[in-house]
Amino acid sequence: MTAQSGAAHDDRSILGLLLEGAATGVEGVLVTLTGIEGGSSRGIGAQMAVLADGRSAGSFSGGCVEAAVIAEAQDVLARGQGRTVRYGIGSPYLDIRLPCGGGIDLLFTPRPDPAVIAQVLARLVGRKAATLRLGEDGVTLADAPGAQGFQRAYAPPLRLVALGHGEDLIALVRLARAFGLAVEAYAPATDRHAAAEPGITLLASRTALPLLLGDPWTAFVFLFHDHDWEEHLLPLALAQDGFYHGAVGSARTHRARLAGLRTIGVPQASLDALRGGIGLIPATRDPATLALSILGELVQDYQACAGLPGWSGHAPGRSGQDPAAHVPTRN
């Protein structure tokens, strides 16, 4: 069985706690949700890290089971053997009930190899995915010879490259950073609003363009109302890998945008991947709501692509996007 996670900022804190403990001689346990009966507030693959001194990171519920998990992990360390434990329905612990009324199976893996954990974290820092195989007796990388056990995949965190001007760009950048995303933002140097906003790179001209680099966990979002800038920047972004390429504008604006890009030779596959009328909230017009609408769509699509524990939606494809499927928002 394979479970993936898109919550890389949580993954890093969970795995990082195990490394922190190992560096100071404090043993730890990696606890993984491997089975669900009925409902559960977390998905398959959710994890906790527990150290011998009681410190922990991650959770499996709203707080009703975490204390029991910590106690179980400490007992696992004392006995020196991993185990799988049921909580909720069918559990031997009659006094522990989950708020959703279901049951969960947790795999307790004591003393995971710090070198293996460090390799996973190094891959995430390098914007590369990694997969662990976990068992009661330890962890190995999934590509290691003879690796067996429950598979848990880790994806780098969502990264946003936002290009545009005005209050729409600033609102999205602020909200995305508050959410904890890595953000690169670009605006024309003539934009006085962007010039006053820390962390936005100003572009001197349409010919002095930034080096845009993407990967499967990067989203490119365009918030220009002066569409002359798109003519030069959109081809650069569309040439980069990313799970999301989108630009604000009405259906008419998007048709004109696609026609212009087609004229300068942008491949049809890239045009199909470019979304217009972006965001989850139809016809929004104020910057704050537009930012929330776009960020919600980015997080939703990232979770589907990265396979966040508990995600059951359909991952959006890079091709075959129908611009008409997105409600036009702004001109």
C-alpha atoms as a printed R data frame, in Angstrom:
    type eleno elety resid chain resno       x      y       z
1   ATOM     1    CA   MET     A     1   0.000  0.000   0.000
2   ATOM     2    CA   THR     A     2   1.263  3.486  -0.842
3   ATOM     3    CA   ALA     A     3   0.355  6.782   0.769
4   ATOM     4    CA   GLN     A     4   1.618 10.161  -0.279
5   ATOM     5    CA   SER     A     5   1.708 13.511   1.413
6   ATOM     6    CA   GLY     A     6   1.660 17.051   0.188
7   ATOM     7    CA   ALA     A     7   1.934 18.582   3.636
8   ATOM     8    CA   ALA     A     8   5.678 18.878   3.309
9   ATOM     9    CA   HIS     A     9   6.009 21.648   5.885
10  ATOM    10    CA   ASP     A    10   4.481 19.233   8.445
11  ATOM    11    CA   ASP     A    11   6.559 16.346   7.109
12  ATOM    12    CA   ARG     A    12   9.715 18.346   7.630
13  ATOM    13    CA   SER     A    13   8.828 19.220  11.213
14  ATOM    14    CA   ILE     A    14   7.889 15.610  12.021
15  ATOM    15    CA   LEU     A    15  10.997 14.055  10.492
16  ATOM    16    CA   GLY     A    16  13.101 16.946  11.768
17  ATOM    17    CA   LEU     A    17  12.089 16.214  15.358
18  ATOM    18    CA   LEU     A    18  13.414 12.665  14.997
19  ATOM    19    CA   LEU     A    19  16.738 13.997  13.715
20  ATOM    20    CA   GLU     A    20  16.867 16.580  16.487
21  ATOM    21    CA   GLY     A    21  16.381 13.840  19.056
22  ATOM    22    CA   ALA     A    22  18.984 11.567  17.474
23  ATOM    23    CA   ALA     A    23  21.526 14.396  17.455
24  ATOM    24    CA   THR     A    24  21.152 14.814  21.228
25  ATOM    25    CA   GLY     A    25  20.918 11.125  22.087
26  ATOM    26    CA   VAL     A    26  17.142 11.054  22.582
27  ATOM    27    CA   GLU     A    27  15.510  8.061  20.883
28  ATOM    28    CA   GLY     A    28  12.298  8.428  18.923
29  ATOM    29    CA   VAL     A    29   9.414  6.607  17.263
30  ATOM    30    CA   LEU     A    30   7.841  7.356  13.900
31  ATOM    31    CA   VAL     A    31   4.116  6.600  14.057
32  ATOM    32    CA   THR     A    32   2.174  6.153  10.799
33  ATOM    33    CA   LEU     A    33  -1.553  5.816  10.099
34  ATOM    34    CA   THR     A    34  -1.817  2.665   7.958
35  ATOM    35    CA   GLY     A    35  -5.492  1.705   8.172
36  ATOM    36    CA   ILE     A    36  -8.916  3.293   8.709
37  ATOM    37    CA   GLU     A    37 -12.295  1.787   9.562
38  ATOM    38    CA   GLY     A    38 -15.203  4.183   9.247
39  ATOM    39    CA   GLY     A    39 -14.355  7.858   9.570
40  ATOM    40    CA   SER     A    40 -11.074  9.521  10.472
41  ATOM    41    CA   SER     A    41  -9.920 13.112  10.816
42  ATOM    42    CA   ARG     A    42  -6.603 12.182   9.156
43  ATOM    43    CA   GLY     A    43  -5.820 10.213   6.020
44  ATOM    44    CA   ILE     A    44  -3.748  7.125   5.356
45  ATOM    45    CA   GLY     A    45  -0.085  8.079   5.679
46  ATOM    46    CA   ALA     A    46  -0.523 10.763   8.347
47  ATOM    47    CA   GLN     A    47   2.338 10.660  10.842
48  ATOM    48    CA   MET     A    48   3.539 11.646  14.295
49  ATOM    49    CA   ALA     A    49   7.043 11.695  15.723
50  ATOM    50    CA   VAL     A    50   7.432 10.950  19.420
51  ATOM    51    CA   LEU     A    51  10.646 11.250  21.432
52  ATOM    52    CA   ALA     A    52  11.498  9.348  24.581
53  ATOM    53    CA   ASP     A    53  11.269 12.573  26.606
54  ATOM    54    CA   GLY     A    54   7.637 13.096  25.536
55  ATOM    55    CA   ARG     A    55   8.128 15.695  22.818
56  ATOM    56    CA   SER     A    56   6.037 15.104  19.720
57  ATOM    57    CA   ALA     A    57   5.106 16.562  16.333
58  ATOM    58    CA   GLY     A    58   2.057 15.785  14.204
59  ATOM    59    CA   SER     A    59  -1.373 14.479  15.198
60  ATOM    60    CA   PHE     A    60  -4.072 11.951  14.321
61  ATOM    61    CA   SER     A    61  -7.169 13.586  15.810
62  ATOM    62    CA   GLY     A    62  -8.386 16.664  17.606
63  ATOM    63    CA   GLY     A    63  -6.432 15.651  20.686
64  ATOM    64    CA   CYS     A    64  -8.310 12.614  21.965
65  ATOM    65    CA   VAL     A    65  -5.697 10.022  20.985
66  ATOM    66    CA   GLU     A    66  -2.363 11.852  21.000
67  ATOM    67    CA   ALA     A    67  -1.621 11.315  24.705
68  ATOM    68    CA   ALA     A    68  -2.220  7.577  24.262
69  ATOM    69    CA   VAL     A    69   0.030  7.525  21.192
70  ATOM    70    CA   ILE     A    70   2.849  9.212  23.111
71  ATOM    71    CA   ALA     A    71   2.503  6.709  25.967
72  ATOM    72    CA   GLU     A    72   2.434  3.808  23.498
73  ATOM    73    CA   ALA     A    73   5.526  5.102  21.716
74  ATOM    74    CA   GLN     A    74   7.425  5.330  24.974
75  ATOM    75    CA   ASP     A    75   6.437  1.753  25.789
76  ATOM    76    CA   VAL     A    76   7.612  0.665  22.331
77  ATOM    77    CA   LEU     A    77  11.003  2.228  23.053
78  ATOM    78    CA   ALA     A    78  11.178  0.555  26.455
79  ATOM    79    CA   ARG     A    79  10.395 -2.878  25.011
80  ATOM    80    CA   GLY     A    80  12.552 -2.373  21.938
81  ATOM    81    CA   GLN     A    81  10.058 -3.727  19.424
82  ATOM    82    CA   GLY     A    82   7.717 -2.000  16.967
83  ATOM    83    CA   ARG     A    83   4.019 -2.822  16.733
84  ATOM    84    CA   THR     A    84   0.744 -1.926  15.059
85  ATOM    85    CA   VAL     A    85  -2.044 -0.753  17.372
86  ATOM    86    CA   ARG     A    86  -5.761 -0.171  16.732
87  ATOM    87    CA   TYR     A    87  -7.500  2.819  18.325
88  ATOM    88    CA   GLY     A    88 -11.254  3.392  18.263
89  ATOM    89    CA   ILE     A    89 -13.554  0.678  16.868
90  ATOM    90    CA   GLY     A    90 -12.163 -2.779  17.639
91  ATOM    91    CA   SER     A    91  -9.401 -1.473  19.900
92  ATOM    92    CA   PRO     A    92  -8.398 -3.182  23.152
93  ATOM    93    CA   TYR     A    93  -8.271  0.306  24.654
94  ATOM    94    CA   LEU     A    94 -11.952  0.634  25.566
95  ATOM    95    CA   ASP     A    95 -11.510  4.074  27.123
96  ATOM    96    CA   ILE     A    96 -10.182  5.683  23.921
97  ATOM    97    CA   ARG     A    97 -12.809  6.713  21.392
98  ATOM    98    CA   LEU     A    98 -12.310  8.754  18.249
99  ATOM    99    CA   PRO     A    99 -14.656 11.727  17.710
100 ATOM   100    CA   CYS     A   100 -15.602 10.451  14.248
101 ATOM   101    CA   GLY     A   101 -16.606  7.073  15.681
102 ATOM   102    CA   GLY     A   102 -14.174  5.116  13.503
103 ATOM   103    CA   GLY     A   103 -11.043  3.100  14.061
104 ATOM   104    CA   ILE     A   104  -7.441  3.682  13.006
105 ATOM   105    CA   ASP     A   105  -4.398  1.412  12.795
106 ATOM   106    CA   LEU     A   106  -1.100  3.010  13.775
107 ATOM   107    CA   LEU     A   107   2.292  1.551  12.931
108 ATOM   108    CA   PHE     A   108   4.937  2.312  15.583
109 ATOM   109    CA   THR     A   109   8.453  2.255  14.118
110 ATOM   110    CA   PRO     A   110  11.080  2.717  16.847
111 ATOM   111    CA   ARG     A   111  14.497  4.240  16.313
112 ATOM   112    CA   PRO     A   112  14.199  5.013  12.579
113 ATOM   113    CA   ASP     A   113  17.650  5.257  10.997
114 ATOM   114    CA   PRO     A   114  18.710  8.943  11.226
115 ATOM   115    CA   ALA     A   115  20.735  8.610   8.020
116 ATOM   116    CA   VAL     A   116  17.635  7.524   6.096
117 ATOM   117    CA   ILE     A   117  15.514 10.293   7.610
118 ATOM   118    CA   ALA     A   118  18.234 12.805   6.725
119 ATOM   119    CA   GLN     A   119  18.200 11.598   3.106
120 ATOM   120    CA   VAL     A   120  14.449 12.188   2.866
121 ATOM   121    CA   LEU     A   121  14.766 15.683   4.287
122 ATOM   122    CA   ALA     A   122  17.668 16.453   1.942
123 ATOM   123    CA   ARG     A   123  15.559 15.418  -1.049
124 ATOM   124    CA   LEU     A   124  12.708 17.667   0.055
125 ATOM   125    CA   VAL     A   125  15.075 20.604   0.486
126 ATOM   126    CA   GLY     A   126  16.358 19.893  -3.025
127 ATOM   127    CA   ARG     A   127  12.768 19.974  -4.370
128 ATOM   128    CA   LYS     A   128  12.735 16.221  -5.021
129 ATOM   129    CA   ALA     A   129  10.233 13.612  -3.891
130 ATOM   130    CA   ALA     A   130  11.138 10.681  -1.659
131 ATOM   131    CA   THR     A   131   9.444  7.494  -0.486
132 ATOM   132    CA   LEU     A   132  10.017  5.512   2.696
133 ATOM   133    CA   ARG     A   133   9.135  1.910   3.389
134 ATOM   134    CA   LEU     A   134   8.171  1.551   7.028
135 ATOM   135    CA   GLY     A   135   7.856 -1.529   9.183
136 ATOM   136    CA   GLU     A   136   7.886 -2.480  12.822
137 ATOM   137    CA   ASP     A   137  11.633 -3.054  12.541
138 ATOM   138    CA   GLY     A   138  12.732  0.156  10.840
139 ATOM   139    CA   VAL     A   139  12.649  2.392   7.767
140 ATOM   140    CA   THR     A   140  14.379  2.229   4.398
141 ATOM   141    CA   LEU     A   141  14.214  4.249   1.220
142 ATOM   142    CA   ALA     A   142  11.766  2.674  -1.194
143 ATOM   143    CA   ASP     A   143  14.463  2.386  -3.873
144 ATOM   144    CA   ALA     A   144  16.810  0.488  -1.537
145 ATOM   145    CA   PRO     A   145  17.401 -3.179  -2.483
146 ATOM   146    CA   GLY     A   146  14.989 -5.524  -0.714
147 ATOM   147    CA   ALA     A   147  12.946 -2.699   0.843
148 ATOM   148    CA   GLN     A   148   9.606 -3.949   2.178
149 ATOM   149    CA   GLY     A   149   6.731 -2.575   4.215
150 ATOM   150    CA   PHE     A   150   4.199  0.245   4.118
151 ATOM   151    CA   GLN     A   151   5.131  2.929   1.596
152 ATOM   152    CA   ARG     A   152   4.938  6.599   2.536
153 ATOM   153    CA   ALA     A   153   5.810  9.199  -0.100
154 ATOM   154    CA   TYR     A   154   6.894 12.777   0.603
155 ATOM   155    CA   ALA     A   155   6.596 15.714  -1.786
156 ATOM   156    CA   PRO     A   156   8.349 19.103  -1.674
157 ATOM   157    CA   PRO     A   157   6.172 21.979  -0.450
158 ATOM   158    CA   LEU     A   158   4.006 24.066  -2.738
159 ATOM   159    CA   ARG     A   159   5.966 26.943  -4.278
160 ATOM   160    CA   LEU     A   160   4.298 29.977  -5.829
161 ATOM   161    CA   VAL     A   161   5.721 32.179  -8.576
162 ATOM   162    CA   ALA     A   162   3.422 35.202  -8.858
163 ATOM   163    CA   LEU     A   163   3.784 37.841 -11.564
164 ATOM   164    CA   GLY     A   164   1.606 40.913 -11.942
165 ATOM   165    CA   HIS     A   165   0.974 44.341 -10.547
166 ATOM   166    CA   GLY     A   166  -1.247 46.285  -8.217
167 ATOM   167    CA   GLU     A   167  -3.270 45.254  -5.202
168 ATOM   168    CA   ASP     A   168  -4.196 41.847  -6.640
169 ATOM   169    CA   LEU     A   169  -0.567 40.755  -6.685
170 ATOM   170    CA   ILE     A   170   0.157 42.150  -3.225
171 ATOM   171    CA   ALA     A   171  -2.917 40.489  -1.697
172 ATOM   172    CA   LEU     A   172  -1.989 37.073  -3.114
173 ATOM   173    CA   VAL     A   173   1.656 37.380  -2.048
174 ATOM   174    CA   ARG     A   174   0.718 38.361   1.501
175 ATOM   175    CA   LEU     A   175  -1.870 35.603   1.898
176 ATOM   176    CA   ALA     A   176   0.396 32.917   0.416
177 ATOM   177    CA   ARG     A   177   3.257 33.879   2.713
178 ATOM   178    CA   ALA     A   178   0.934 33.926   5.731
179 ATOM   179    CA   PHE     A   179  -0.131 30.401   4.746
180 ATOM   180    CA   GLY     A   180   3.524 29.373   4.816
181 ATOM   181    CA   LEU     A   181   4.302 29.056   1.116
182 ATOM   182    CA   ALA     A   182   7.613 29.809  -0.533
183 ATOM   183    CA   VAL     A   183   6.813 32.767  -2.806
184 ATOM   184    CA   GLU     A   184   8.676 34.467  -5.642
185 ATOM   185    CA   ALA     A   185   6.939 37.627  -6.818
186 ATOM   186    CA   TYR     A   186   7.671 39.951  -9.756
187 ATOM   187    CA   ALA     A   187   6.155 43.267 -10.806
188 ATOM   188    CA   PRO     A   188   7.039 46.149 -13.165
189 ATOM   189    CA   ALA     A   189   9.296 48.746 -11.556
190 ATOM   190    CA   THR     A   190   6.703 51.409 -12.404
191 ATOM   191    CA   ASP     A   191   4.200 49.800 -10.020
192 ATOM   192    CA   ARG     A   192   4.339 52.038  -6.935
193 ATOM   193    CA   HIS     A   193   2.257 49.592  -4.872
194 ATOM   194    CA   ALA     A   194   4.621 46.685  -5.561
195 ATOM   195    CA   ALA     A   195   7.675 48.908  -5.054
196 ATOM   196    CA   ALA     A   196   6.534 49.547  -1.475
197 ATOM   197    CA   GLU     A   197   5.954 45.864  -0.736
198 ATOM   198    CA   PRO     A   198   8.945 43.937   0.717
199 ATOM   199    CA   GLY     A   199  10.030 40.829  -1.133
200 ATOM   200    CA   ILE     A   200   8.684 41.681  -4.602
201 ATOM   201    CA   THR     A   201  11.315 41.793  -7.330
202 ATOM   202    CA   LEU     A   202  10.873 44.792  -9.631
203 ATOM   203    CA   LEU     A   203  11.346 44.351 -13.375
204 ATOM   204    CA   ALA     A   204  12.993 47.303 -15.127
205 ATOM   205    CA   SER     A   205  11.691 46.481 -18.598
206 ATOM   206    CA   ARG     A   206   9.887 43.857 -20.654
207 ATOM   207    CA   THR     A   207  13.198 42.743 -22.110
208 ATOM   208    CA   ALA     A   208  15.089 42.403 -18.800
209 ATOM   209    CA   LEU     A   209  13.259 39.286 -17.720
210 ATOM   210    CA   PRO     A   210  13.789 37.055 -14.668
211 ATOM   211    CA   LEU     A   211  15.005 33.479 -14.819
212 ATOM   212    CA   LEU     A   212  11.865 31.483 -14.068
213 ATOM   213    CA   LEU     A   213  12.472 27.945 -12.848
214 ATOM   214    CA   GLY     A   214   9.730 25.434 -12.102
215 ATOM   215    CA   ASP     A   215   9.207 21.879 -10.951
216 ATOM   216    CA   PRO     A   216   6.192 19.579 -10.475
217 ATOM   217    CA   TRP     A   217   5.294 21.342  -7.201
218 ATOM   218    CA   THR     A   218   5.420 24.934  -8.474
219 ATOM   219    CA   ALA     A   219   2.450 27.121  -9.440
220 ATOM   220    CA   PHE     A   220   2.798 30.057 -11.839
221 ATOM   221    CA   VAL     A   221   0.110 32.739 -11.445
222 ATOM   222    CA   PHE     A   222  -0.228 35.863 -13.611
223 ATOM   223    CA   LEU     A   223  -2.111 38.885 -12.290
224 ATOM   224    CA   PHE     A   224  -1.448 41.468 -15.000
225 ATOM   225    CA   HIS     A   225  -4.036 43.883 -16.293
226 ATOM   226    CA   ASP     A   226  -1.429 45.382 -18.615
227 ATOM   227    CA   HIS     A   227  -1.303 42.294 -20.806
228 ATOM   228    CA   ASP     A   228   1.724 43.520 -22.757
229 ATOM   229    CA   TRP     A   229   3.856 42.070 -19.954
230 ATOM   230    CA   GLU     A   230   2.254 38.663 -20.440
231 ATOM   231    CA   GLU     A   231   3.493 38.493 -24.022
232 ATOM   232    CA   HIS     A   232   7.088 38.209 -22.800
233 ATOM   233    CA   LEU     A   233   6.676 36.467 -19.432
234 ATOM   234    CA   LEU     A   234   4.006 33.846 -20.129
235 ATOM   235    CA   PRO     A   235   6.113 31.887 -22.661
236 ATOM   236    CA   LEU     A   236   8.931 31.711 -20.121
237 ATOM   237    CA   ALA     A   237   6.623 30.331 -17.454
238 ATOM   238    CA   LEU     A   238   4.847 27.903 -19.786
239 ATOM   239    CA   ALA     A   239   8.217 26.451 -20.788
240 ATOM   240    CA   GLN     A   240   8.765 25.438 -17.152
241 ATOM   241    CA   ASP     A   241   7.376 22.417 -15.381
242 ATOM   242    CA   GLY     A   242   4.620 23.170 -12.881
243 ATOM   243    CA   PHE     A   243   1.383 21.688 -11.623
244 ATOM   244    CA   TYR     A   244  -0.456 24.970 -12.260
245 ATOM   245    CA   HIS     A   245  -0.207 27.771 -14.818
246 ATOM   246    CA   GLY     A   246  -2.957 30.376 -14.652
247 ATOM   247    CA   ALA     A   247  -3.790 33.994 -15.486
248 ATOM   248    CA   VAL     A   248  -6.637 36.272 -14.398
249 ATOM   249    CA   GLY     A   249  -9.080 37.597 -16.944
250 ATOM   250    CA   SER     A   250 -12.433 37.124 -18.594
251 ATOM   251    CA   ALA     A   251 -13.173 34.421 -21.151
252 ATOM   252    CA   ARG     A   252 -12.736 36.998 -23.920
253 ATOM   253    CA   THR     A   253  -9.399 38.108 -22.486
254 ATOM   254    CA   HIS     A   254  -8.219 34.529 -22.256
255 ATOM   255    CA   ARG     A   255  -9.164 33.761 -25.856
256 ATOM   256    CA   ALA     A   256  -7.158 36.783 -26.998
257 ATOM   257    CA   ARG     A   257  -4.272 35.727 -24.768
258 ATOM   258    CA   LEU     A   258  -4.187 32.237 -26.274
259 ATOM   259    CA   ALA     A   259  -4.384 33.614 -29.808
260 ATOM   260    CA   GLY     A   260  -1.420 35.897 -29.167
261 ATOM   261    CA   LEU     A   261   0.660 33.111 -27.643
262 ATOM   262    CA   ARG     A   262  -0.194 30.805 -30.535
263 ATOM   263    CA   THR     A   263   0.980 33.475 -32.980
264 ATOM   264    CA   ILE     A   264   4.447 33.601 -31.424
265 ATOM   265    CA   GLY     A   265   4.801 29.818 -31.529
266 ATOM   266    CA   VAL     A   266   3.905 28.643 -28.028
267 ATOM   267    CA   PRO     A   267   3.140 24.894 -28.328
268 ATOM   268    CA   GLN     A   268  -0.488 23.833 -28.153
269 ATOM   269    CA   ALA     A   269   0.186 21.536 -25.189
270 ATOM   270    CA   SER     A   270   1.351 24.558 -23.201
271 ATOM   271    CA   LEU     A   271  -1.671 26.575 -24.256
272 ATOM   272    CA   ASP     A   272  -3.944 23.743 -23.130
273 ATOM   273    CA   ALA     A   273  -2.307 23.820 -19.706
274 ATOM   274    CA   LEU     A   274  -2.838 27.571 -19.237
275 ATOM   275    CA   ARG     A   275  -5.941 28.359 -17.212
276 ATOM   276    CA   GLY     A   276  -7.986 31.508 -17.491
277 ATOM   277    CA   GLY     A   277 -10.609 32.853 -15.118
278 ATOM   278    CA   ILE     A   278  -8.719 31.299 -12.217
279 ATOM   279    CA   GLY     A   279  -9.864 30.723  -8.650
280 ATOM   280    CA   LEU     A   280 -12.562 28.813  -6.788
281 ATOM   281    CA   ILE     A   281 -14.910 31.728  -6.054
282 ATOM   282    CA   PRO     A   282 -16.855 32.849  -9.146
283 ATOM   283    CA   ALA     A   283 -16.842 36.464 -10.304
284 ATOM   284    CA   THR     A   284 -14.877 37.864  -7.372
285 ATOM   285    CA   ARG     A   285 -13.682 41.443  -7.794
286 ATOM   286    CA   ASP     A   286 -11.914 42.632  -4.665
287 ATOM   287    CA   PRO     A   287  -8.201 41.795  -4.195
288 ATOM   288    CA   ALA     A   288  -8.519 39.975  -0.856
289 ATOM   289    CA   THR     A   289 -11.258 37.638  -2.071
290 ATOM   290    CA   LEU     A   290  -9.480 37.044  -5.356
291 ATOM   291    CA   ALA     A   291  -6.327 36.084  -3.444
292 ATOM   292    CA   LEU     A   292  -8.299 33.661  -1.255
293 ATOM   293    CA   SER     A   293 -10.016 32.218  -4.330
294 ATOM   294    CA   ILE     A   294  -6.725 31.624  -6.160
295 ATOM   295    CA   LEU     A   295  -4.867 30.258  -3.129
296 ATOM   296    CA   GLY     A   296  -7.703 27.834  -2.420
297 ATOM   297    CA   GLU     A   297  -7.455 26.504  -5.968
298 ATOM   298    CA   LEU     A   298  -3.674 26.201  -5.751
299 ATOM   299    CA   VAL     A   299  -3.795 24.264  -2.483
300 ATOM   300    CA   GLN     A   300  -6.574 22.020  -3.754
301 ATOM   301    CA   ASP     A   301  -4.706 21.151  -6.951
302 ATOM   302    CA   TYR     A   302  -1.386 20.742  -5.164
303 ATOM   303    CA   GLN     A   303  -2.910 18.320  -2.664
304 ATOM   304    CA   ALA     A   304  -4.325 16.261  -5.510
305 ATOM   305    CA   CYS     A   305  -1.026 16.230  -7.428
306 ATOM   306    CA   ALA     A   306   1.117 15.517  -4.373
307 ATOM   307    CA   GLY     A   307  -1.349 13.017  -2.871
308 ATOM   308    CA   LEU     A   308  -1.931 14.553   0.565
309 ATOM   309    CA   PRO     A   309  -3.070 11.946   3.142
310 ATOM   310    CA   GLY     A   310  -6.841 11.860   3.093
311 ATOM   311    CA   TRP     A   311  -7.135 13.449  -0.376
312 ATOM   312    CA   SER     A   312  -9.697 11.639  -2.498
313 ATOM   313    CA   GLY     A   313 -10.225 14.172  -5.267
314 ATOM   314    CA   HIS     A   314  -9.209 13.875  -8.900
315 ATOM   315    CA   ALA     A   315  -5.816 15.308  -9.685
316 ATOM   316    CA   PRO     A   316  -6.053 17.962 -12.408
317 ATOM   317    CA   GLY     A   317  -4.134 17.292 -15.591
318 ATOM   318    CA   ARG     A   318  -1.675 19.578 -17.311
319 ATOM   319    CA   SER     A   319  -3.351 19.178 -20.661
320 ATOM   320    CA   GLY     A   320  -6.891 19.408 -21.941
321 ATOM   321    CA   GLN     A   321  -7.797 22.365 -19.707
322 ATOM   322    CA   ASP     A   322 -11.050 23.981 -20.760
323 ATOM   323    CA   PRO     A   323 -10.899 27.721 -20.084
324 ATOM   324    CA   ALA     A   324 -14.683 27.826 -20.163
325 ATOM   325    CA   ALA     A   325 -14.741 25.513 -17.168
326 ATOM   326    CA   HIS     A   326 -13.402 28.386 -15.047
327 ATOM   327    CA   VAL     A   327 -15.865 31.195 -14.392
328 ATOM   328    CA   PRO     A   328 -14.544 34.507 -15.782
329 ATOM   329    CA   THR     A   329 -13.515 36.880 -13.029
330 ATOM   330    CA   ARG     A   330 -11.880 40.136 -14.071
331 ATOM   331    CA   ASN     A   331 -10.967 41.925 -17.302
